[in-house]
Amino acid sequence: MKILIIGGTIFLGKHIVKTAQERGHEVVLFNRGKHNHELFSGLEKIKGDRISDLNLLGDRTFDSVIDTCGYFPRAVRMSAEFLRNKARHYTFISSISVYREFDVKGLNEDSETAVLEDATVEEVTGETYGALKRLCEIAAEEVYGPDALNIRPGLIVGEDDPSDRFTYWVNRIARGGEVAVPDSFERAVQFIDVKDLAAFTLDMIEKSAGGIYNATGPDKELSFGEFLNACKDAAGTYPEFIRMSEEFILENNIAPYTELPLWVPESWSGTDHVDISKALSAGLRFRPLSHTIADTLSFDRSRSGHTLRSGLSPERESELISLLKSQN
């Protein structure tokens, strides 16, 4: 297949390119050339902005398009409309953030989605992100109809992750010592290895699948405690977990999912109980968790001097542990 990838040089896009190459597909990249421009020297790269430079694609035709970096419906619609007669299939990478209520467990592809009061907004915030992604899905659906594939990933993790959310726990447990952790060891967590998501995306494109698919994991419930223990096994360390109650976390303004990655208050627990049965039936499969953690640990150790973008700073963690001990 000949595949056009809009984006393709950051995290998921990078792994989709690698997977497509491994499968023998011909790949063309269209992006602004702002990130990792040294990657994929053997590929055709077209440098341009989708708002103003789609004409640079000329008369090229493709079997499929993968849009890895659409945030605003106007831009996705422009891309889809320009390519409709040049490519028979369009994949948009969306997000489970499209859903309206996360106090509901078992969210599936038919669950209610977020809505913007002003659909012309083009500013990504915590409040607009999910609704904008849904509007992008709609744009692809309206232009491509049954030939549009909208994939809704959960938290994407693993090698090359720029967010450091999953990486924080792998890194922190590998450092050992006293580790401040939420006291929610029995609570479920969900995420998907970037390599699994890339493989699933290509699987679906190769069979010209359309529709909407939640894509997170694993395929059986994984508790936060099991995840932490898997990190310990991978790193070969024996940290002491200092547990923080939800009340303590909220009272001390510890930010869910940023300062405490993979943790949300109980009222948001629907984020970790998303229904992926449709994707599983379509062939979504998962690498062992130990492989994901090992990849992440190796990637993290390769970044000498890197400051993690997520998680508690050492100073903040030390303060919280001292406060916990003083209260006990």
PETARA-V528013 format. One record per residue. N is the residue number from 1. RES is the residue in three letters. PSI is psi in radians with two decimals (none if undefined). OMEGA is omega in degrees with one decimal (* if undefined). Layout:
BEGIN
n	res	psi	omega
N	RES	PSI	OMEGA
N	RES	PSI	OMEGA
END
This chain:
BEGIN
n	res	psi	omega
1	MET	2.64	172.9
2	LYS	2.07	-171.8
3	ILE	2.26	171.9
4	LEU	2.22	177.2
5	ILE	2.10	175.1
6	ILE	1.95	-169.9
7	GLY	-2.27	170.2
8	GLY	0.09	-178.6
9	THR	0.02	179.0
10	ILE	2.24	170.2
11	PHE	-1.84	-175.5
12	LEU	-0.81	-179.5
13	GLY	-0.74	178.8
14	LYS	-0.75	-178.2
15	HIS	-0.51	173.9
16	ILE	-0.75	177.8
17	VAL	-0.85	-179.0
18	LYS	-0.79	-178.9
19	THR	-0.73	178.5
20	ALA	-0.72	178.0
21	GLN	-0.75	179.5
22	GLU	-0.52	-178.8
23	ARG	0.03	175.9
24	GLY	0.23	178.6
25	HIS	2.67	173.7
26	GLU	2.21	-174.4
27	VAL	2.37	172.5
28	VAL	2.34	-179.9
29	LEU	2.37	173.0
30	PHE	2.00	178.6
31	ASN	3.13	-175.8
32	ARG	-0.06	176.8
33	GLY	0.43	-176.1
34	LYS	-0.25	-174.9
35	HIS	2.35	171.5
36	ASN	0.80	-175.6
37	HIS	-0.23	179.6
38	GLU	-0.21	-178.5
39	LEU	2.66	169.5
40	PHE	0.95	-177.0
41	SER	-0.39	-178.7
42	GLY	-0.05	-177.4
43	LEU	2.70	170.9
44	GLU	2.22	179.5
45	LYS	2.27	177.9
46	ILE	2.02	-176.6
47	LYS	2.08	179.6
48	GLY	2.86	177.1
49	ASP	2.31	-175.6
50	ARG	-0.37	179.0
51	ILE	-0.64	-172.2
52	SER	-0.23	-168.0
53	ASP	0.33	-179.9
54	LEU	-0.46	179.0
55	ASN	-0.35	178.7
56	LEU	-0.31	176.8
57	LEU	-0.28	176.1
58	GLY	-2.36	-177.9
59	ASP	0.26	179.4
60	ARG	2.53	175.5
61	THR	2.70	-175.3
62	PHE	2.74	172.6
63	ASP	-0.58	-176.7
64	SER	2.67	175.2
65	VAL	2.40	173.5
66	ILE	2.04	-178.9
67	ASP	1.78	-174.9
68	THR	-0.14	-169.1
69	CYS	0.67	177.2
70	GLY	2.21	179.1
71	TYR	-0.40	-176.0
72	PHE	2.29	-175.3
73	PRO	-0.58	179.0
74	ARG	-0.75	-179.0
75	ALA	-0.72	179.5
76	VAL	-0.71	179.4
77	ARG	-0.74	178.5
78	MET	-0.78	179.6
79	SER	-0.83	-177.5
80	ALA	-0.76	-178.9
81	GLU	-0.71	179.2
82	PHE	-0.64	-173.1
83	LEU	-0.11	-172.2
84	ARG	-0.69	-179.2
85	ASN	0.12	179.3
86	LYS	-0.29	-179.2
87	ALA	2.38	-173.6
88	ARG	-0.18	-174.3
89	HIS	2.47	-177.0
90	TYR	2.17	177.0
91	THR	2.23	175.6
92	PHE	2.24	177.0
93	ILE	1.94	-175.5
94	SER	-2.39	-176.1
95	SER	2.63	172.2
96	ILE	-0.14	176.8
97	SER	-0.13	178.9
98	VAL	-0.35	-173.3
99	TYR	2.63	-172.6
100	ARG	-0.72	-174.4
101	GLU	2.15	-179.3
102	PHE	0.25	170.4
103	ASP	0.03	-178.7
104	VAL	2.21	176.2
105	LYS	2.56	179.2
106	GLY	0.46	178.4
107	LEU	2.25	177.8
108	ASN	-3.11	-172.6
109	GLU	-0.28	178.8
110	ASP	0.01	-179.5
111	SER	2.73	-176.7
112	GLU	2.44	-178.4
113	THR	2.86	-178.2
114	ALA	2.65	-178.2
115	VAL	2.42	175.3
116	LEU	2.39	174.4
117	GLU	-0.67	178.0
118	ASP	1.80	-175.1
119	ALA	-0.08	179.3
120	THR	-0.05	-179.4
121	VAL	2.36	176.6
122	GLU	0.92	174.6
123	GLU	2.12	-178.5
124	VAL	2.05	174.8
125	THR	3.08	176.2
126	GLY	-0.48	-178.5
127	GLU	-0.51	-174.4
128	THR	-0.35	-170.6
129	TYR	-0.93	-175.6
130	GLY	-0.77	-179.5
131	ALA	-0.65	177.1
132	LEU	-0.69	177.7
133	LYS	-0.68	178.2
134	ARG	-0.69	177.1
135	LEU	-0.59	175.2
136	CYS	-0.74	175.8
137	GLU	-0.82	-178.2
138	ILE	-0.72	178.8
139	ALA	-0.80	179.3
140	ALA	-0.73	-179.7
141	GLU	-0.73	-177.4
142	GLU	-0.56	-179.8
143	VAL	-0.75	-172.5
144	TYR	-0.22	179.1
145	GLY	-2.30	-177.6
146	PRO	-0.16	177.8
147	ASP	0.17	175.3
148	ALA	2.31	177.0
149	LEU	2.08	177.8
150	ASN	2.02	-179.5
151	ILE	2.24	-177.8
152	ARG	1.59	178.8
153	PRO	2.70	165.1
154	GLY	-2.64	177.6
155	LEU	2.14	179.6
156	ILE	2.29	-172.4
157	VAL	3.00	172.9
158	GLY	-2.75	-176.4
159	GLU	2.29	177.2
160	ASP	0.12	-178.0
161	ASP	2.04	-179.5
162	PRO	-0.22	-175.3
163	SER	-0.48	-179.4
164	ASP	0.27	-178.7
165	ARG	-1.00	174.9
166	PHE	-0.71	-176.8
167	THR	-0.57	-179.0
168	TYR	-0.85	-176.6
169	TRP	-0.69	178.0
170	VAL	-0.79	179.2
171	ASN	-0.83	-174.0
172	ARG	-0.71	-179.2
173	ILE	-0.58	177.0
174	ALA	-0.49	178.5
175	ARG	-0.36	175.6
176	GLY	-2.86	-178.7
177	GLY	-2.76	177.9
178	GLU	2.18	-176.0
179	VAL	2.11	177.1
180	ALA	2.15	-177.3
181	VAL	2.62	174.5
182	PRO	2.48	-179.6
183	ASP	1.14	-177.7
184	SER	0.83	-173.3
185	PHE	-0.40	-178.4
186	GLU	-0.19	-178.5
187	ARG	2.53	179.2
188	ALA	2.63	170.9
189	VAL	2.61	177.2
190	GLN	2.49	175.7
191	PHE	2.97	178.6
192	ILE	2.32	176.4
193	ASP	2.34	-178.4
194	VAL	-0.57	180.0
195	LYS	-0.62	176.7
196	ASP	-0.69	-180.0
197	LEU	-0.72	177.4
198	ALA	-0.76	-179.9
199	ALA	-0.76	179.7
200	PHE	-0.73	179.2
201	THR	-0.81	179.3
202	LEU	-0.67	176.8
203	ASP	-0.79	-176.5
204	MET	-0.65	178.8
205	ILE	-0.69	-178.0
206	GLU	-0.41	175.6
207	LYS	0.28	175.5
208	SER	0.69	-178.8
209	ALA	2.55	174.4
210	GLY	3.07	178.4
211	GLY	-2.92	-175.6
212	ILE	2.41	179.8
213	TYR	2.16	167.6
214	ASN	2.39	-178.0
215	ALA	1.58	171.6
216	THR	-2.96	-175.7
217	GLY	-3.03	1.1
218	PRO	-2.92	-176.8
219	ASP	0.00	172.0
220	LYS	2.77	-174.3
221	GLU	2.31	178.1
222	LEU	2.18	179.8
223	SER	2.76	177.7
224	PHE	-0.69	178.1
225	GLY	-0.74	177.5
226	GLU	-0.69	177.4
227	PHE	-0.82	179.5
228	LEU	-0.73	179.3
229	ASN	-0.62	177.3
230	ALA	-0.62	175.7
231	CYS	-0.71	177.7
232	LYS	-0.77	-179.3
233	ASP	-0.72	-177.6
234	ALA	-0.68	-176.3
235	ALA	-0.37	-176.9
236	GLY	0.57	-179.9
237	THR	2.89	-177.5
238	TYR	1.20	-178.9
239	PRO	2.80	173.9
240	GLU	2.08	-178.3
241	PHE	2.15	175.5
242	ILE	1.90	-169.5
243	ARG	2.39	177.6
244	MET	2.23	177.7
245	SER	2.81	176.2
246	GLU	-0.69	179.0
247	GLU	-0.78	179.2
248	PHE	-0.76	-178.8
249	ILE	-0.82	-177.1
250	LEU	-0.67	179.0
251	GLU	-0.54	-177.3
252	ASN	0.26	173.1
253	ASN	0.76	174.9
254	ILE	2.09	-170.2
255	ALA	2.10	175.5
256	PRO	2.46	172.7
257	TYR	-0.23	175.7
258	THR	-1.06	174.1
259	GLU	-0.51	175.3
260	LEU	1.39	-179.7
261	PRO	2.59	-179.6
262	LEU	0.01	-179.8
263	TRP	2.34	172.0
264	VAL	2.74	175.5
265	PRO	2.76	-179.6
266	GLU	-0.57	-178.1
267	SER	-0.24	177.5
268	TRP	0.25	-168.4
269	SER	-0.20	176.0
270	GLY	-0.40	178.7
271	THR	-0.38	-179.1
272	ASP	0.28	176.4
273	HIS	0.75	-179.8
274	VAL	2.37	-178.3
275	ASP	2.08	178.9
276	ILE	0.35	-175.5
277	SER	-0.60	179.9
278	LYS	-0.78	179.1
279	ALA	-0.68	178.1
280	LEU	-0.72	178.5
281	SER	-0.49	-180.0
282	ALA	-0.08	174.8
283	GLY	0.13	177.4
284	LEU	2.24	-179.1
285	ARG	2.83	-172.0
286	PHE	2.43	170.7
287	ARG	2.77	175.7
288	PRO	2.51	178.8
289	LEU	-0.65	-179.0
290	SER	-0.59	178.7
291	HIS	-0.72	179.0
292	THR	-0.79	-179.9
293	ILE	-0.73	179.4
294	ALA	-0.76	176.9
295	ASP	-0.77	-177.7
296	THR	-0.75	179.7
297	LEU	-0.75	179.0
298	SER	-0.77	178.0
299	PHE	-0.77	-178.1
300	ASP	-0.73	-178.5
301	ARG	-0.32	179.5
302	SER	-0.19	-175.4
303	ARG	1.36	-176.9
304	SER	2.22	176.7
305	GLY	0.10	-178.6
306	HIS	2.38	173.7
307	THR	2.15	-177.1
308	LEU	2.42	-178.7
309	ARG	-0.25	-178.8
310	SER	2.84	177.5
311	GLY	3.02	179.0
312	LEU	2.38	172.0
313	SER	2.72	178.1
314	PRO	-0.68	-178.8
315	GLU	-0.78	-179.7
316	ARG	-0.73	179.8
317	GLU	-0.75	179.8
318	SER	-0.73	178.5
319	GLU	-0.76	-178.2
320	LEU	-0.72	179.0
321	ILE	-0.72	177.6
322	SER	-0.71	179.7
323	LEU	-0.74	177.9
324	LEU	-0.80	-177.8
325	LYS	-0.61	179.8
326	SER	-0.40	-178.9
327	GLN	-0.19	-177.8
328	ASN	none	*
END
